Amino acid sequence: MDWDRVQGNWQQMKGKVKEQWGRLTDDDLDVIGGKQDQLEGRLQERYGYAKDQAKREVDDWSSKLNS
């Protein structure tokens, strides 16, 4: 799924994000607001991911949404 669709449907996507990354809080999801770079940054903070790992996780997750 392209990121524009994720961002446009953020209210619906929040649940799927929370299922994938349970350490993210509702406040985190509000701050992210559907922005890919914000999600990657929060994953780095909450999970201790390196920048490239966070990007890879988000890319993998968004590609699975198409399946």
mmCIF file of the N, C-alpha and C atoms, coordinates in Angstrom:
data_MODEL
# 
_entry.id   MODEL 
# 
loop_
_atom_site.group_PDB 
_atom_site.id 
_atom_site.type_symbol 
_atom_site.label_atom_id 
_atom_site.label_alt_id 
_atom_site.label_comp_id 
_atom_site.label_asym_id 
_atom_site.label_entity_id 
_atom_site.label_seq_id 
_atom_site.pdbx_PDB_ins_code 
_atom_site.Cartn_x 
_atom_site.Cartn_y 
_atom_site.Cartn_z 
_atom_site.occupancy 
_atom_site.B_iso_or_equiv 
_atom_site.pdbx_formal_charge 
_atom_site.auth_seq_id 
_atom_site.auth_comp_id 
_atom_site.auth_asym_id 
_atom_site.auth_atom_id 
_atom_site.pdbx_PDB_model_num 
ATOM 1   N N  . MET A 1 1  ? 0.859  -1.175 0.000  1.00 0.00 ? 1  MET A N  1 
ATOM 2   C CA . MET A 1 1  ? 0.000  0.000  0.000  1.00 0.00 ? 1  MET A CA 1 
ATOM 3   C C  . MET A 1 1  ? 0.899  1.229  0.000  1.00 0.00 ? 1  MET A C  1 
ATOM 4   N N  . ASP A 1 2  ? 0.565  2.178  -0.866 1.00 0.00 ? 2  ASP A N  1 
ATOM 5   C CA . ASP A 1 2  ? 1.399  3.370  -0.884 1.00 0.00 ? 2  ASP A CA 1 
ATOM 6   C C  . ASP A 1 2  ? 1.117  4.217  0.357  1.00 0.00 ? 2  ASP A C  1 
ATOM 7   N N  . TRP A 1 3  ? 2.118  4.960  0.736  1.00 0.00 ? 3  TRP A N  1 
ATOM 8   C CA . TRP A 1 3  ? 2.040  5.669  2.014  1.00 0.00 ? 3  TRP A CA 1 
ATOM 9   C C  . TRP A 1 3  ? 0.975  6.759  2.007  1.00 0.00 ? 3  TRP A C  1 
ATOM 10  N N  . ASP A 1 4  ? 0.634  7.310  0.856  1.00 0.00 ? 4  ASP A N  1 
ATOM 11  C CA . ASP A 1 4  ? -0.433 8.316  0.793  1.00 0.00 ? 4  ASP A CA 1 
ATOM 12  C C  . ASP A 1 4  ? -1.756 7.734  1.268  1.00 0.00 ? 4  ASP A C  1 
ATOM 13  N N  . ARG A 1 5  ? -2.006 6.486  0.912  1.00 0.00 ? 5  ARG A N  1 
ATOM 14  C CA . ARG A 1 5  ? -3.244 5.829  1.359  1.00 0.00 ? 5  ARG A CA 1 
ATOM 15  C C  . ARG A 1 5  ? -3.211 5.552  2.860  1.00 0.00 ? 5  ARG A C  1 
ATOM 16  N N  . VAL A 1 6  ? -2.040 5.160  3.365  1.00 0.00 ? 6  VAL A N  1 
ATOM 17  C CA . VAL A 1 6  ? -1.901 4.946  4.815  1.00 0.00 ? 6  VAL A CA 1 
ATOM 18  C C  . VAL A 1 6  ? -2.191 6.256  5.539  1.00 0.00 ? 6  VAL A C  1 
ATOM 19  N N  . GLN A 1 7  ? -1.569 7.329  5.070  1.00 0.00 ? 7  GLN A N  1 
ATOM 20  C CA . GLN A 1 7  ? -1.746 8.628  5.716  1.00 0.00 ? 7  GLN A CA 1 
ATOM 21  C C  . GLN A 1 7  ? -3.199 9.087  5.632  1.00 0.00 ? 7  GLN A C  1 
ATOM 22  N N  . GLY A 1 8  ? -3.827 8.889  4.486  1.00 0.00 ? 8  GLY A N  1 
ATOM 23  C CA . GLY A 1 8  ? -5.209 9.307  4.310  1.00 0.00 ? 8  GLY A CA 1 
ATOM 24  C C  . GLY A 1 8  ? -6.194 8.535  5.165  1.00 0.00 ? 8  GLY A C  1 
ATOM 25  N N  . ASN A 1 9  ? -5.847 7.310  5.501  1.00 0.00 ? 9  ASN A N  1 
ATOM 26  C CA . ASN A 1 9  ? -6.718 6.458  6.319  1.00 0.00 ? 9  ASN A CA 1 
ATOM 27  C C  . ASN A 1 9  ? -6.127 6.227  7.704  1.00 0.00 ? 9  ASN A C  1 
ATOM 28  N N  . TRP A 1 10 ? -5.411 7.199  8.212  1.00 0.00 ? 10 TRP A N  1 
ATOM 29  C CA . TRP A 1 10 ? -4.658 7.010  9.447  1.00 0.00 ? 10 TRP A CA 1 
ATOM 30  C C  . TRP A 1 10 ? -5.536 6.577  10.613 1.00 0.00 ? 10 TRP A C  1 
ATOM 31  N N  . GLN A 1 11 ? -6.709 7.135  10.741 1.00 0.00 ? 11 GLN A N  1 
ATOM 32  C CA . GLN A 1 11 ? -7.574 6.761  11.868 1.00 0.00 ? 11 GLN A CA 1 
ATOM 33  C C  . GLN A 1 11 ? -7.868 5.260  11.845 1.00 0.00 ? 11 GLN A C  1 
ATOM 34  N N  . GLN A 1 12 ? -8.090 4.702  10.660 1.00 0.00 ? 12 GLN A N  1 
ATOM 35  C CA . GLN A 1 12 ? -8.342 3.266  10.543 1.00 0.00 ? 12 GLN A CA 1 
ATOM 36  C C  . GLN A 1 12 ? -7.057 2.456  10.688 1.00 0.00 ? 12 GLN A C  1 
ATOM 37  N N  . MET A 1 13 ? -5.934 3.031  10.278 1.00 0.00 ? 13 MET A N  1 
ATOM 38  C CA . MET A 1 13 ? -4.672 2.301  10.296 1.00 0.00 ? 13 MET A CA 1 
ATOM 39  C C  . MET A 1 13 ? -4.052 2.226  11.688 1.00 0.00 ? 13 MET A C  1 
ATOM 40  N N  . LYS A 1 14 ? -4.458 3.101  12.572 1.00 0.00 ? 14 LYS A N  1 
ATOM 41  C CA . LYS A 1 14 ? -3.858 3.138  13.905 1.00 0.00 ? 14 LYS A CA 1 
ATOM 42  C C  . LYS A 1 14 ? -3.948 1.791  14.613 1.00 0.00 ? 14 LYS A C  1 
ATOM 43  N N  . GLY A 1 15 ? -5.051 1.115  14.454 1.00 0.00 ? 15 GLY A N  1 
ATOM 44  C CA . GLY A 1 15 ? -5.208 -0.194 15.082 1.00 0.00 ? 15 GLY A CA 1 
ATOM 45  C C  . GLY A 1 15 ? -4.227 -1.216 14.540 1.00 0.00 ? 15 GLY A C  1 
ATOM 46  N N  . LYS A 1 16 ? -4.016 -1.179 13.228 1.00 0.00 ? 16 LYS A N  1 
ATOM 47  C CA . LYS A 1 16 ? -3.072 -2.112 12.614 1.00 0.00 ? 16 LYS A CA 1 
ATOM 48  C C  . LYS A 1 16 ? -1.639 -1.799 13.038 1.00 0.00 ? 16 LYS A C  1 
ATOM 49  N N  . VAL A 1 17 ? -1.337 -0.527 13.177 1.00 0.00 ? 17 VAL A N  1 
ATOM 50  C CA . VAL A 1 17 ? -0.008 -0.133 13.639 1.00 0.00 ? 17 VAL A CA 1 
ATOM 51  C C  . VAL A 1 17 ? 0.195  -0.623 15.068 1.00 0.00 ? 17 VAL A C  1 
ATOM 52  N N  . LYS A 1 18 ? -0.814 -0.458 15.892 1.00 0.00 ? 18 LYS A N  1 
ATOM 53  C CA . LYS A 1 18 ? -0.721 -0.875 17.298 1.00 0.00 ? 18 LYS A CA 1 
ATOM 54  C C  . LYS A 1 18 ? -0.583 -2.400 17.408 1.00 0.00 ? 18 LYS A C  1 
ATOM 55  N N  . GLU A 1 19 ? -1.246 -3.139 16.507 1.00 0.00 ? 19 GLU A N  1 
ATOM 56  C CA . GLU A 1 19 ? -1.094 -4.596 16.493 1.00 0.00 ? 19 GLU A CA 1 
ATOM 57  C C  . GLU A 1 19 ? 0.349  -4.985 16.176 1.00 0.00 ? 19 GLU A C  1 
ATOM 58  N N  . GLN A 1 20 ? 0.947  -4.283 15.222 1.00 0.00 ? 20 GLN A N  1 
ATOM 59  C CA . GLN A 1 20 ? 2.316  -4.591 14.790 1.00 0.00 ? 20 GLN A CA 1 
ATOM 60  C C  . GLN A 1 20 ? 3.346  -4.155 15.827 1.00 0.00 ? 20 GLN A C  1 
ATOM 61  N N  . TRP A 1 21 ? 3.158  -2.962 16.385 1.00 0.00 ? 21 TRP A N  1 
ATOM 62  C CA . TRP A 1 21 ? 4.129  -2.388 17.312 1.00 0.00 ? 21 TRP A CA 1 
ATOM 63  C C  . TRP A 1 21 ? 3.403  -1.964 18.582 1.00 0.00 ? 21 TRP A C  1 
ATOM 64  N N  . GLY A 1 22 ? 3.193  -2.895 19.473 1.00 0.00 ? 22 GLY A N  1 
ATOM 65  C CA . GLY A 1 22 ? 2.410  -2.680 20.673 1.00 0.00 ? 22 GLY A CA 1 
ATOM 66  C C  . GLY A 1 22 ? 3.001  -1.708 21.682 1.00 0.00 ? 22 GLY A C  1 
ATOM 67  N N  . ARG A 1 23 ? 4.275  -1.406 21.562 1.00 0.00 ? 23 ARG A N  1 
ATOM 68  C CA . ARG A 1 23 ? 4.889  -0.461 22.505 1.00 0.00 ? 23 ARG A CA 1 
ATOM 69  C C  . ARG A 1 23 ? 4.529  0.987  22.191 1.00 0.00 ? 23 ARG A C  1 
ATOM 70  N N  . LEU A 1 24 ? 3.985  1.225  21.010 1.00 0.00 ? 24 LEU A N  1 
ATOM 71  C CA . LEU A 1 24 ? 3.589  2.596  20.661 1.00 0.00 ? 24 LEU A CA 1 
ATOM 72  C C  . LEU A 1 24 ? 2.315  2.947  21.426 1.00 0.00 ? 24 LEU A C  1 
ATOM 73  N N  . THR A 1 25 ? 2.302  4.112  22.005 1.00 0.00 ? 25 THR A N  1 
ATOM 74  C CA . THR A 1 25 ? 1.145  4.557  22.780 1.00 0.00 ? 25 THR A CA 1 
ATOM 75  C C  . THR A 1 25 ? 0.163  5.298  21.879 1.00 0.00 ? 25 THR A C  1 
ATOM 76  N N  . ASP A 1 26 ? -1.030 5.542  22.409 1.00 0.00 ? 26 ASP A N  1 
ATOM 77  C CA . ASP A 1 26 ? -2.010 6.336  21.665 1.00 0.00 ? 26 ASP A CA 1 
ATOM 78  C C  . ASP A 1 26 ? -1.466 7.732  21.396 1.00 0.00 ? 26 ASP A C  1 
ATOM 79  N N  . ASP A 1 27 ? -0.730 8.277  22.343 1.00 0.00 ? 27 ASP A N  1 
ATOM 80  C CA . ASP A 1 27 ? -0.105 9.587  22.132 1.00 0.00 ? 27 ASP A CA 1 
ATOM 81  C C  . ASP A 1 27 ? 0.907  9.528  20.988 1.00 0.00 ? 27 ASP A C  1 
ATOM 82  N N  . ASP A 1 28 ? 1.682  8.452  20.932 1.00 0.00 ? 28 ASP A N  1 
ATOM 83  C CA . ASP A 1 28 ? 2.621  8.283  19.822 1.00 0.00 ? 28 ASP A CA 1 
ATOM 84  C C  . ASP A 1 28 ? 1.871  8.289  18.496 1.00 0.00 ? 28 ASP A C  1 
ATOM 85  N N  . LEU A 1 29 ? 0.781  7.546  18.440 1.00 0.00 ? 29 LEU A N  1 
ATOM 86  C CA . LEU A 1 29 ? 0.021  7.450  17.197 1.00 0.00 ? 29 LEU A CA 1 
ATOM 87  C C  . LEU A 1 29 ? -0.566 8.796  16.791 1.00 0.00 ? 29 LEU A C  1 
ATOM 88  N N  . ASP A 1 30 ? -0.977 9.590  17.775 1.00 0.00 ? 30 ASP A N  1 
ATOM 89  C CA . ASP A 1 30 ? -1.488 10.924 17.469 1.00 0.00 ? 30 ASP A CA 1 
ATOM 90  C C  . ASP A 1 30 ? -0.384 11.820 16.916 1.00 0.00 ? 30 ASP A C  1 
ATOM 91  N N  . VAL A 1 31 ? 0.814  11.724 17.498 1.00 0.00 ? 31 VAL A N  1 
ATOM 92  C CA . VAL A 1 31 ? 1.939  12.532 17.028 1.00 0.00 ? 31 VAL A CA 1 
ATOM 93  C C  . VAL A 1 31 ? 2.359  12.092 15.624 1.00 0.00 ? 31 VAL A C  1 
ATOM 94  N N  . ILE A 1 32 ? 2.370  10.795 15.393 1.00 0.00 ? 32 ILE A N  1 
ATOM 95  C CA . ILE A 1 32 ? 2.769  10.261 14.084 1.00 0.00 ? 32 ILE A CA 1 
ATOM 96  C C  . ILE A 1 32 ? 1.847  10.799 12.999 1.00 0.00 ? 32 ILE A C  1 
ATOM 97  N N  . GLY A 1 33 ? 0.561  10.770 13.262 1.00 0.00 ? 33 GLY A N  1 
ATOM 98  C CA . GLY A 1 33 ? -0.409 11.353 12.349 1.00 0.00 ? 33 GLY A CA 1 
ATOM 99  C C  . GLY A 1 33 ? -0.337 10.850 10.925 1.00 0.00 ? 33 GLY A C  1 
ATOM 100 N N  . GLY A 1 34 ? 0.122  9.628  10.722 1.00 0.00 ? 34 GLY A N  1 
ATOM 101 C CA . GLY A 1 34 ? 0.193  9.061  9.384  1.00 0.00 ? 34 GLY A CA 1 
ATOM 102 C C  . GLY A 1 34 ? 1.465  9.373  8.630  1.00 0.00 ? 34 GLY A C  1 
ATOM 103 N N  . LYS A 1 35 ? 2.409  10.018 9.273  1.00 0.00 ? 35 LYS A N  1 
ATOM 104 C CA . LYS A 1 35 ? 3.658  10.382 8.597  1.00 0.00 ? 35 LYS A CA 1 
ATOM 105 C C  . LYS A 1 35 ? 4.677  9.258  8.773  1.00 0.00 ? 35 LYS A C  1 
ATOM 106 N N  . GLN A 1 36 ? 5.194  8.792  7.648  1.00 0.00 ? 36 GLN A N  1 
ATOM 107 C CA . GLN A 1 36 ? 6.117  7.661  7.665  1.00 0.00 ? 36 GLN A CA 1 
ATOM 108 C C  . GLN A 1 36 ? 7.377  7.960  8.465  1.00 0.00 ? 36 GLN A C  1 
ATOM 109 N N  . ASP A 1 37 ? 7.940  9.145  8.283  1.00 0.00 ? 37 ASP A N  1 
ATOM 110 C CA . ASP A 1 37 ? 9.177  9.471  9.005  1.00 0.00 ? 37 ASP A CA 1 
ATOM 111 C C  . ASP A 1 37 ? 8.938  9.559  10.500 1.00 0.00 ? 37 ASP A C  1 
ATOM 112 N N  . GLN A 1 38 ? 7.763  10.022 10.906 1.00 0.00 ? 38 GLN A N  1 
ATOM 113 C CA . GLN A 1 38 ? 7.435  10.088 12.332 1.00 0.00 ? 38 GLN A CA 1 
ATOM 114 C C  . GLN A 1 38 ? 7.299  8.680  12.916 1.00 0.00 ? 38 GLN A C  1 
ATOM 115 N N  . LEU A 1 39 ? 6.676  7.779  12.161 1.00 0.00 ? 39 LEU A N  1 
ATOM 116 C CA . LEU A 1 39 ? 6.541  6.393  12.621 1.00 0.00 ? 39 LEU A CA 1 
ATOM 117 C C  . LEU A 1 39 ? 7.922  5.762  12.779 1.00 0.00 ? 39 LEU A C  1 
ATOM 118 N N  . GLU A 1 40 ? 8.773  5.964  11.800 1.00 0.00 ? 40 GLU A N  1 
ATOM 119 C CA . GLU A 1 40 ? 10.125 5.406  11.886 1.00 0.00 ? 40 GLU A CA 1 
ATOM 120 C C  . GLU A 1 40 ? 10.872 5.963  13.098 1.00 0.00 ? 40 GLU A C  1 
ATOM 121 N N  . GLY A 1 41 ? 10.732 7.244  13.353 1.00 0.00 ? 41 GLY A N  1 
ATOM 122 C CA . GLY A 1 41 ? 11.387 7.855  14.510 1.00 0.00 ? 41 GLY A CA 1 
ATOM 123 C C  . GLY A 1 41 ? 10.886 7.306  15.825 1.00 0.00 ? 41 GLY A C  1 
ATOM 124 N N  . ARG A 1 42 ? 9.573  7.110  15.916 1.00 0.00 ? 42 ARG A N  1 
ATOM 125 C CA . ARG A 1 42 ? 9.012  6.550  17.160 1.00 0.00 ? 42 ARG A CA 1 
ATOM 126 C C  . ARG A 1 42 ? 9.451  5.108  17.365 1.00 0.00 ? 42 ARG A C  1 
ATOM 127 N N  . LEU A 1 43 ? 9.574  4.352  16.282 1.00 0.00 ? 43 LEU A N  1 
ATOM 128 C CA . LEU A 1 43 ? 10.069 2.977  16.418 1.00 0.00 ? 43 LEU A CA 1 
ATOM 129 C C  . LEU A 1 43 ? 11.507 2.966  16.913 1.00 0.00 ? 43 LEU A C  1 
ATOM 130 N N  . GLN A 1 44 ? 12.301 3.917  16.451 1.00 0.00 ? 44 GLN A N  1 
ATOM 131 C CA . GLN A 1 44 ? 13.675 4.016  16.935 1.00 0.00 ? 44 GLN A CA 1 
ATOM 132 C C  . GLN A 1 44 ? 13.685 4.290  18.432 1.00 0.00 ? 44 GLN A C  1 
ATOM 133 N N  . GLU A 1 45 ? 12.808 5.176  18.891 1.00 0.00 ? 45 GLU A N  1 
ATOM 134 C CA . GLU A 1 45 ? 12.754 5.511  20.314 1.00 0.00 ? 45 GLU A CA 1 
ATOM 135 C C  . GLU A 1 45 ? 12.260 4.347  21.159 1.00 0.00 ? 45 GLU A C  1 
ATOM 136 N N  . ARG A 1 46 ? 11.142 3.748  20.765 1.00 0.00 ? 46 ARG A N  1 
ATOM 137 C CA . ARG A 1 46 ? 10.490 2.731  21.594 1.00 0.00 ? 46 ARG A CA 1 
ATOM 138 C C  . ARG A 1 46 ? 11.172 1.369  21.545 1.00 0.00 ? 46 ARG A C  1 
ATOM 139 N N  . TYR A 1 47 ? 11.740 1.035  20.380 1.00 0.00 ? 47 TYR A N  1 
ATOM 140 C CA . TYR A 1 47 ? 12.320 -0.288 20.202 1.00 0.00 ? 47 TYR A CA 1 
ATOM 141 C C  . TYR A 1 47 ? 13.839 -0.283 20.112 1.00 0.00 ? 47 TYR A C  1 
ATOM 142 N N  . GLY A 1 48 ? 14.445 0.890  20.051 1.00 0.00 ? 48 GLY A N  1 
ATOM 143 C CA . GLY A 1 48 ? 15.895 0.968  19.953 1.00 0.00 ? 48 GLY A CA 1 
ATOM 144 C C  . GLY A 1 48 ? 16.424 0.566  18.587 1.00 0.00 ? 48 GLY A C  1 
ATOM 145 N N  . TYR A 1 49 ? 15.583 0.661  17.573 1.00 0.00 ? 49 TYR A N  1 
ATOM 146 C CA . TYR A 1 49 ? 16.008 0.318  16.217 1.00 0.00 ? 49 TYR A CA 1 
ATOM 147 C C  . TYR A 1 49 ? 16.972 1.352  15.676 1.00 0.00 ? 49 TYR A C  1 
ATOM 148 N N  . ALA A 1 50 ? 17.883 0.902  14.832 1.00 0.00 ? 50 ALA A N  1 
ATOM 149 C CA . ALA A 1 50 ? 18.688 1.815  14.031 1.00 0.00 ? 50 ALA A CA 1 
ATOM 150 C C  . ALA A 1 50 ? 17.784 2.391  12.954 1.00 0.00 ? 50 ALA A C  1 
ATOM 151 N N  . LYS A 1 51 ? 18.195 3.512  12.380 1.00 0.00 ? 51 LYS A N  1 
ATOM 152 C CA . LYS A 1 51 ? 17.359 4.195  11.392 1.00 0.00 ? 51 LYS A CA 1 
ATOM 153 C C  . LYS A 1 51 ? 16.993 3.284  10.221 1.00 0.00 ? 51 LYS A C  1 
ATOM 154 N N  . ASP A 1 52 ? 17.971 2.555  9.687  1.00 0.00 ? 52 ASP A N  1 
ATOM 155 C CA . ASP A 1 52 ? 17.690 1.687  8.538  1.00 0.00 ? 52 ASP A CA 1 
ATOM 156 C C  . ASP A 1 52 ? 16.788 0.518  8.920  1.00 0.00 ? 52 ASP A C  1 
ATOM 157 N N  . GLN A 1 53 ? 16.899 0.033  10.137 1.00 0.00 ? 53 GLN A N  1 
ATOM 158 C CA . GLN A 1 53 ? 16.033 -1.056 10.583 1.00 0.00 ? 53 GLN A CA 1 
ATOM 159 C C  . GLN A 1 53 ? 14.594 -0.567 10.719 1.00 0.00 ? 53 GLN A C  1 
ATOM 160 N N  . ALA A 1 54 ? 14.408 0.627  11.270 1.00 0.00 ? 54 ALA A N  1 
ATOM 161 C CA . ALA A 1 54 ? 13.065 1.184  11.414 1.00 0.00 ? 54 ALA A CA 1 
ATOM 162 C C  . ALA A 1 54 ? 12.432 1.376  10.041 1.00 0.00 ? 54 ALA A C  1 
ATOM 163 N N  . LYS A 1 55 ? 13.188 1.889  9.091  1.00 0.00 ? 55 LYS A N  1 
ATOM 164 C CA . LYS A 1 55 ? 12.669 2.088  7.739  1.00 0.00 ? 55 LYS A CA 1 
ATOM 165 C C  . LYS A 1 55 ? 12.284 0.760  7.116  1.00 0.00 ? 55 LYS A C  1 
ATOM 166 N N  . ARG A 1 56 ? 13.123 -0.246 7.277  1.00 0.00 ? 56 ARG A N  1 
ATOM 167 C CA . ARG A 1 56 ? 12.848 -1.576 6.728  1.00 0.00 ? 56 ARG A CA 1 
ATOM 168 C C  . ARG A 1 56 ? 11.578 -2.165 7.346  1.00 0.00 ? 56 ARG A C  1 
ATOM 169 N N  . GLU A 1 57 ? 11.426 -2.022 8.666  1.00 0.00 ? 57 GLU A N  1 
ATOM 170 C CA . GLU A 1 57 ? 10.229 -2.534 9.346  1.00 0.00 ? 57 GLU A CA 1 
ATOM 171 C C  . GLU A 1 57 ? 8.961  -1.889 8.789  1.00 0.00 ? 57 GLU A C  1 
ATOM 172 N N  . VAL A 1 58 ? 9.005  -0.565 8.632  1.00 0.00 ? 58 VAL A N  1 
ATOM 173 C CA . VAL A 1 58 ? 7.833  0.166  8.129  1.00 0.00 ? 58 VAL A CA 1 
ATOM 174 C C  . VAL A 1 58 ? 7.553  -0.220 6.684  1.00 0.00 ? 58 VAL A C  1 
ATOM 175 N N  . ASP A 1 59 ? 8.594  -0.334 5.872  1.00 0.00 ? 59 ASP A N  1 
ATOM 176 C CA . ASP A 1 59 ? 8.408  -0.737 4.474  1.00 0.00 ? 59 ASP A CA 1 
ATOM 177 C C  . ASP A 1 59 ? 7.816  -2.132 4.375  1.00 0.00 ? 59 ASP A C  1 
ATOM 178 N N  . ASP A 1 60 ? 8.324  -3.060 5.162  1.00 0.00 ? 60 ASP A N  1 
ATOM 179 C CA . ASP A 1 60 ? 7.796  -4.428 5.161  1.00 0.00 ? 60 ASP A CA 1 
ATOM 180 C C  . ASP A 1 60 ? 6.340  -4.445 5.596  1.00 0.00 ? 60 ASP A C  1 
ATOM 181 N N  . TRP A 1 61 ? 6.032  -3.716 6.651  1.00 0.00 ? 61 TRP A N  1 
ATOM 182 C CA . TRP A 1 61 ? 4.661  -3.657 7.164  1.00 0.00 ? 61 TRP A CA 1 
ATOM 183 C C  . TRP A 1 61 ? 3.709  -3.075 6.113  1.00 0.00 ? 61 TRP A C  1 
ATOM 184 N N  . SER A 1 62 ? 4.093  -1.984 5.492  1.00 0.00 ? 62 SER A N  1 
ATOM 185 C CA . SER A 1 62 ? 3.195  -1.351 4.529  1.00 0.00 ? 62 SER A CA 1 
ATOM 186 C C  . SER A 1 62 ? 3.026  -2.214 3.279  1.00 0.00 ? 62 SER A C  1 
ATOM 187 N N  . SER A 1 63 ? 4.049  -2.961 2.893  1.00 0.00 ? 63 SER A N  1 
ATOM 188 C CA . SER A 1 63 ? 3.913  -3.835 1.730  1.00 0.00 ? 63 SER A CA 1 
ATOM 189 C C  . SER A 1 63 ? 2.979  -5.004 2.036  1.00 0.00 ? 63 SER A C  1 
ATOM 190 N N  . LYS A 1 64 ? 2.939  -5.454 3.279  1.00 0.00 ? 64 LYS A N  1 
ATOM 191 C CA . LYS A 1 64 ? 2.040  -6.554 3.664  1.00 0.00 ? 64 LYS A CA 1 
ATOM 192 C C  . LYS A 1 64 ? 0.583  -6.103 3.671  1.00 0.00 ? 64 LYS A C  1 
ATOM 193 N N  . LEU A 1 65 ? 0.340  -4.824 3.775  1.00 0.00 ? 65 LEU A N  1 
ATOM 194 C CA . LEU A 1 65 ? -1.032 -4.331 3.770  1.00 0.00 ? 65 LEU A CA 1 
ATOM 195 C C  . LEU A 1 65 ? -1.706 -4.574 2.430  1.00 0.00 ? 65 LEU A C  1 
ATOM 196 N N  . ASN A 1 66 ? -0.921 -4.699 1.378  1.00 0.00 ? 66 ASN A N  1 
ATOM 197 C CA . ASN A 1 66 ? -1.465 -4.965 0.043  1.00 0.00 ? 66 ASN A CA 1 
ATOM 198 C C  . ASN A 1 66 ? -1.903 -6.407 -0.106 1.00 0.00 ? 66 ASN A C  1 
ATOM 199 N N  . SER A 1 67 ? -1.339 -7.281 0.702  1.00 0.00 ? 67 SER A N  1 
ATOM 200 C CA . SER A 1 67 ? -1.611 -8.714 0.564  1.00 0.00 ? 67 SER A CA 1 
ATOM 201 C C  . SER A 1 67 ? -2.984 -9.080 1.050  1.00 0.00 ? 67 SER A C  1 
# 
